Amino acid sequence: MEIPKFKTLEIIQKSPNPSVFHILLNNPSLKNALSLDFFTEFPKALISLDQNPEVNVIILSGHGDHFCSGIDLNAFNTLMKSQSKDQGRVRERFRREIKGLQNAMTAIERCRKVVIAAIHGACIGGGIDLITACDIRYCTKNAFFCVKEVDLAITADLGTLQRLPGIVGYGNAVELALTARRFTGEEAKDFGLVSKVFESKSALDEGVYAVAEGIAMKSPLAVVGTKEVLLRSRDMSVDQGLDYAATWNSAMLPSADLTEAVSAQIQKRKPTFAKL
C-alpha cells in the first residue's frame, strides 16, 4: 500500500522492521504547532495506517527541536471568526468545530494499532492532548511539559482534562492544569506520564524503536485485543471489564495466532504471525 503524503505530517518506514511506521509532526519552524490542516490530516493518516496490513506499531514524534508547542494560535483565531450575527448559531458552529478537533485526538484511541509517543523538547498544550491519547509514552531528559491552556484563558477541551487524571492521578492532574507550570521529563516519569526517560534524542529514537519492534513481533490479534480491552476497561467497573474481556476472548482466542504461539514455545523458536 502506498504511503500517503500530507502537509503537516510525514509518514516514513525507515526502520529495519517493515511493520513499524513513524508519523512525524512536520511544522518545525513553529515548533510543530498544530494548524487546522493537522486536525484534518492526522485522523486520515491514522486511518490509512490502521487499514494497512503491513503496519503493526506506529511511533509518533516530531521533526526539529521540539515535539509540539500546542495549537497554532492563528488556527484558534480562525475558529473564533464567524459571519453570523446570531449568537445561537455561532455557538452551535463553534461547538461542532471543537468536537472536530477532539476527534483528531481520539483517533489515536480508535486506531487498532499501538501508538507510541516519542517526546523531545517542548510538549505543551495540544501536545499533552496528543500524548495522553497514546498507548505508551517515552521522552528525552531535556523534554519539558506544560498544560498551558489556563494561561491562555482557555479550559483545555481536547482530552487532557479527561485522560491525564487517569494517567498521573487526579491530584497531580489538577495541580498541573491549574498552575500551568512547566515540568521536566524526570517529573513526567515520577508522575507516570512517561514510562522511561532517555539521555538524548538518539537514545530515545533507538529505545523507542526497540520497544516498537518487540511489540510488532507479537500476535497482532493479541496486541489489538489488549489495547481494546484496556481502553474499554478504563471506563468500566472491574466486573464490567472482566465481562468485556471474556466476550472479546470468546470471539478472538481460537485463532491461528494462538496455535502458532504455543507451537513456537514448545519448539523454542520465534513465532511467525499472519498480517492483520
ABEGO torsion letter per residue (X at the ends): XBBBBBAABBBBBABABAABBBBBBBBAAAGGBBBAAAAAAAAAAAAAAAABAABABBBBBBBEABABAEBBAAAAAAAABBABABAAAAAAAAAAAAAAAAAAAAAAAABABBBBBBBBEBBBEAAAAAAAABABBBBBAABBBBBAAAAAGBBBAAGAAAAAAAAAEAAAAAAAAAAGBBBBAAAAAAAGABABBBABAAAAAAAAAAAAAAAAABBAAAAAAAAAAAAAAAABBAAAAAAAAAAAAAAAABBAAAAAAAAAAAAGBBBBBBBX
